[in-house]
Amino acid sequence: MTTKKPAWVIDKERAKRQAATETVWLFGLHAVRDALVNPAREKLHLVVTRNAADKLADAIAEAGIEPEIADPRKFTAPLDEGSVHQGAALEVKPLHWGKLDEVCVSGRGAPVVVLLDRVTDPHNVGAVLRSAEVFGARAVIAPQRHSAPETGALAKTASGALERQPYLRVVNLSEAMETLRGMGFALIGLEGEADLTLAEGLVQAGTRPVALVLGAEGPGLREKTRETCDILVKIPASGGFGSLNVSNAAAISLYAAVNR
């Protein structure tokens, strides 16, 4: 007699099989170069024009990968129409950064992380990753569903940061926030209607590590996410226009948190 597996076990096994077969096409000279020289990145297939191959010669040699030389008029990589590939595309496996607690407690950089609540635009997430690297944050964290996955567009906007800045996708954002609270992080949510300013919220956080929580432009933070935060703050604005793009708000918040 065989015992039927529970639904959650079946779902977990299916997700594991899907992850094992998932690949990403990166494109653009900068993104491809940084992936080629990243020893942690599993590289599968490189498509380049002759001109791009010359520009990437050192990185190709370091990666030890044999490129497919493509005609610039018939570029063979399966990219979305309009992708500015600059004659270079690389098929890779997604990066695996490790567990949340390991990265956020003992990782490199300042004791600051960024959590993104349903930010689905890859250009916004790429820009946040770039700012997180510039200001030395330990991780950018987003839910597995309703967030921007690792894509060529995200990598190109991140301008190489995707290869170096931990981008953790978690099953449940609120649970990840509770885990961070248990590790001593102050959870600071950015909300346009908050009473406290960002500077005042950082003063309240004192010397504790900081988790900056940002929502998508427009919807903002979901109710559950908002309720899980310790402090809600706003970035003060002058004049009648008081809204910032999420990537700009992340950059300002990171600078303030790192330099408090």
C-alpha positions in Angstrom: 0.0 0.0 0.0 1.4 3.4 -1.0 0.9 6.5 1.1 -0.2 9.5 -0.9 2.1 12.5 -0.4 0.6 15.7 1.1 -0.1 18.5 -1.3 2.6 20.8 0.2 5.2 18.1 -0.4 4.2 17.7 -4.0 4.3 21.5 -4.5 7.7 21.7 -2.9 9.1 18.9 -5.1 7.6 20.5 -8.2 9.1 23.9 -7.3 12.5 22.2 -6.8 12.3 20.5 -10.2 11.3 23.8 -11.9 14.2 25.6 -10.2 16.6 23.0 -11.4 15.7 23.6 -15.0 15.3 27.4 -14.9 17.7 29.5 -16.8 18.1 33.2 -17.5 19.4 35.1 -20.5 21.5 38.1 -19.6 22.3 40.6 -22.2 24.4 43.8 -22.7 28.2 44.1 -22.5 28.3 45.2 -18.9 25.9 42.6 -17.5 27.5 39.7 -19.6 31.0 40.7 -18.6 30.2 40.8 -14.9 28.5 37.4 -15.1 31.4 35.8 -17.1 33.9 36.8 -14.4 31.6 35.8 -11.5 32.9 32.3 -10.3 29.6 31.7 -8.5 27.6 32.1 -11.7 26.9 28.9 -13.7 27.3 29.8 -17.3 25.6 27.7 -20.1 25.7 29.4 -23.5 27.3 32.6 -24.8 26.1 34.3 -28.0 28.2 37.2 -29.2 28.9 39.1 -32.4 32.5 39.3 -33.5 32.8 42.9 -32.3 31.4 42.0 -28.8 33.7 39.0 -28.6 36.7 41.3 -29.1 35.4 43.6 -26.4 34.8 40.7 -24.0 37.9 38.7 -24.9 39.5 38.8 -21.4 36.2 37.9 -19.6 35.5 35.1 -22.1 39.0 33.7 -21.5 38.6 33.9 -17.7 35.2 32.1 -17.9 36.6 29.4 -20.1 33.5 29.3 -22.3 33.4 28.8 -26.0 31.2 31.5 -27.6 28.8 31.1 -30.5 29.6 33.9 -32.9 26.4 35.4 -34.3 25.7 37.6 -37.3 24.7 41.1 -35.9 21.8 41.1 -38.4 20.5 37.7 -37.2 21.2 37.6 -33.5 20.2 34.1 -32.4 19.8 34.5 -28.7 16.1 34.2 -27.6 15.7 37.7 -26.2 12.6 39.9 -26.1 12.1 42.2 -29.0 13.7 45.6 -28.2 16.3 44.2 -25.8 19.5 46.3 -26.2 21.9 43.4 -26.2 24.9 45.2 -27.7 25.8 42.0 -29.4 26.2 39.9 -26.3 23.9 37.4 -24.5 24.6 34.8 -21.9 22.4 31.9 -20.7 23.0 31.3 -17.0 21.5 29.6 -14.0 20.0 31.9 -11.3 22.3 32.8 -8.4 21.7 31.2 -5.0 22.9 33.5 -2.1 22.1 31.3 0.8 19.8 31.6 3.8 18.2 34.8 5.0 19.7 34.6 8.5 23.2 33.9 7.2 23.3 36.7 4.7 21.6 39.3 6.9 23.4 38.7 10.2 27.0 37.8 9.1 27.1 39.0 5.5 29.4 41.7 4.1 28.5 45.3 4.3 26.6 47.6 6.7 23.9 46.1 9.0 21.2 47.4 6.6 18.8 45.4 4.3 16.0 46.5 1.9 12.7 44.7 1.6 10.5 45.2 -1.5 6.8 44.6 -1.1 5.4 43.6 -4.6 7.8 45.7 -6.6 7.4 44.0 -10.0 9.2 46.4 -12.4 12.6 44.8 -13.2 14.1 48.3 -13.9 13.1 49.5 -10.4 14.5 46.4 -8.7 17.7 46.6 -10.8 18.1 50.2 -9.7 17.5 49.3 -6.0 20.2 46.5 -6.3 22.6 49.1 -7.7 22.0 51.5 -4.8 22.2 48.6 -2.3 25.6 47.7 -3.6 26.8 51.4 -3.7 25.8 52.0 -0.1 26.9 48.5 1.2 23.6 46.9 2.2 23.7 43.2 3.1 20.7 42.2 1.0 17.7 43.1 -1.0 14.7 40.9 -0.1 11.5 40.3 -2.1 8.7 37.7 -2.1 9.0 34.9 -4.7 5.6 35.8 -6.1 4.6 39.3 -7.2 8.2 40.6 -7.5 10.7 41.0 -10.3 12.5 37.8 -10.9 16.1 37.6 -12.1 16.0 38.6 -15.7 18.1 40.2 -18.4 16.3 43.5 -18.1 16.9 43.6 -14.3 20.5 42.6 -14.7 21.1 45.3 -17.3 19.6 48.0 -15.1 21.5 46.8 -12.1 24.7 47.4 -14.1 26.6 44.4 -12.7 25.2 44.7 -9.1 23.1 41.5 -9.6 26.4 39.5 -9.6 27.6 41.0 -6.3 24.6 42.2 -4.3 22.5 39.4 -2.6 18.9 39.4 -4.0 16.9 37.0 -1.8 13.4 35.8 -2.8 11.4 34.5 0.2 8.1 32.6 0.4 6.5 35.1 2.8 7.7 38.7 3.2 6.0 39.2 6.6 7.6 36.0 8.0 10.9 37.2 6.7 10.3 40.5 8.5 9.5 38.7 11.7 12.7 36.7 11.3 14.7 39.9 10.9 13.0 41.4 14.0 14.1 38.3 15.9 17.7 39.0 14.8 17.5 42.5 16.2 16.6 44.5 13.1 14.4 47.6 13.4 11.7 47.3 10.6 11.2 50.8 9.1 8.5 51.1 6.5 8.4 54.0 4.0 4.8 55.4 3.8 4.0 58.8 2.4 1.3 59.5 5.0 3.5 58.6 8.0 3.9 61.1 10.9 7.6 60.5 11.5 10.3 61.5 9.1 13.0 59.1 7.9 15.5 60.9 10.1 13.3 60.7 13.2 12.6 57.0 12.6 16.4 56.2 12.3 16.9 58.0 15.6 14.3 55.8 17.2 16.1 52.7 15.8 19.2 53.8 17.6 22.1 51.5 17.1 20.0 48.5 15.9 20.5 47.1 12.4 17.9 48.5 10.0 15.5 46.8 7.6 14.0 49.4 5.1 10.6 48.3 3.8 9.4 49.8 0.6 6.3 49.2 -1.6 5.5 49.6 -5.2 4.8 53.1 -6.5 1.1 53.8 -6.2 -0.2 50.9 -4.1 2.6 51.3 -1.5 2.9 48.8 1.4 0.2 46.1 1.8 -1.7 46.2 5.0 0.0 43.1 6.5 3.4 44.5 5.6 2.6 47.9 7.1 1.3 46.3 10.4 4.5 44.2 10.7 6.8 47.3 10.6 8.0 48.7 13.9 8.1 52.3 12.6 6.5 54.0 9.6 8.3 57.0 8.2 8.2 59.4 5.2 10.8 61.2 3.2 9.9 64.9 3.6 9.1 66.7 0.4 8.8 70.4 -0.4 6.2 71.7 -2.9 3.1 70.1 -4.2 4.7 66.9 -5.6 5.4 64.6 -2.8 6.0 61.2 -4.4 9.3 59.5 -5.2 10.0 56.5 -7.5 10.7 53.4 -5.3 14.2 53.2 -6.5 14.9 56.8 -5.7 13.3 56.4 -2.2 15.5 53.3 -1.6 18.7 55.2 -2.5 17.8 58.1 -0.2 16.8 55.8 2.6 20.0 53.7 2.2 22.2 56.7 2.3 20.5 57.9 5.5 20.6 54.5 7.2 24.2 53.8 6.4 25.4 57.3 7.4 23.2 57.8 10.6 
